[in-house]
């Protein structure tokens, strides 16, 4: 039953408010002293030398602070990970690069501590109904996952266990990390940063609300119940609590595994289409989007394996802790921009960007149009006019080659070459997470080496053009879409 993972273990996590504040304060003072000393000694250097040394100092500071955050685990690590995602808009590049390494933290909590949580949350009698593997199959910043078997009937399940004290430490952790960044002179406080901190605070409280995640998981399972291309685990309420989520264990291959790579081209493309349509359904129909496209949240169930239906390869969807609900006020300008890009209406694209507050009519017209074109280029695989596709992005059948197109890198280079960066403002937080999801979907499809044109699917969701040929079971998809 065991599925082993590598990585170190710790006996406890510092979650006491005083203890964590002390660790972070000590780290902040050390970093602040280092920065002050650096600035004093660097003043007499030449301008070029000062800039070079300053960048090196920022990298050193960031690595030092990331090491300190990583030792504490819990919500401070999650806060750092979110800063890595959104920090490019207000933190030096050296800092965001260091923060990204927090995503590689593999330390887990020793079994004795996890067992105490399970007994406290479920009760000793209930826990005896399960045979729990003490070796975790996954560990993250807020908790870890253990496989288990129900003794009465052999049902395989997984227990996602939140680290003790993490939920209670969210507010103090966030305040302490913000103060640490300030003392270390890595960020300037202002309205935008303060607004962002409050959004992180709300997001963190959602992430540690396991009852909310359990309800969201069941909601998505219901909405996708009639679509044979997807599997969502079933939550087992009798083994779930405020800090534990129990769900059925759903086997499958990792997205980048050799078993998936060796699937025939048409089957890999079908999986890519399914992932794209799921995103469209989240955006156009439900207004609820799973914004963490980490590949660890997906598995591929190959048709015919272990008694599987021979008709479909299926995508297993895991972890619904990062689902965001979007208002119509936000979604309508987004959909307007997508529709305008599809229809090659540059003015309408710009209007949507202005409505979303990351473009401004005060910008020079040339800059607005350049930025609008960059936004439109993101929809290249979904374009109505395909004559502008690079030759290397098209196969012999005229289908888009998602991997070979290298679209995300091309869009990034196009934006960097323009004058956009001089005018670009911090986008609304909703847009940042939506953009992260879109990039994640594109990357998922590219890793599958899918080759297909996304235009028919986009047209279907933009204009309600009925059931298209890209759905394996039109009636099932229609029912799911209306759920």
Buried (B, 14 or more C-beta within 10 A) or exposed (E): EEBEBEEEBEEEBBBEBEEBBEBBBEBBEBBBEBBEEBBEEBEEEEEEEBEEBBEEBBBBBBBBBBEBBBBBBBBBBBBBBBBBBBBBBBBBEBBBBBBBBBBEBEBBBEBEBBBEBBBBBBEEEBBEBBEBBEBBBBBBBBBBBBBBBBEEEEEEBBBBBBBBBBBBBBEBBBBBBBBBBBBBBBBEEEEEBEEBBEBBBEBBBBBBBBEBBBEBBBBBBEBBBBBBBBBBBBBBEEBBBEBBBBBBBBEBBBBEEEEBEEBEBEBBBBBBBBBBBBBBBBBBBBBBBBBBBEEEBBBBBBEEEEEBEEEBBBBBBBBBBBBBEBEEEBBBBBBBBBBBBBEEBBEBBBBBBBBBEBBBEEBEEEBBBBBBBBBBBBBBBBBEEBEEBEEEBBEEEEBBBBBBBBBBEBBEEBBEEBEBEEBBEBBBBBBBBBBBBBBBBBBBBBBBBBBBBBBBBBBBBBEEEEEBEBBBBEEBBBBBBEB
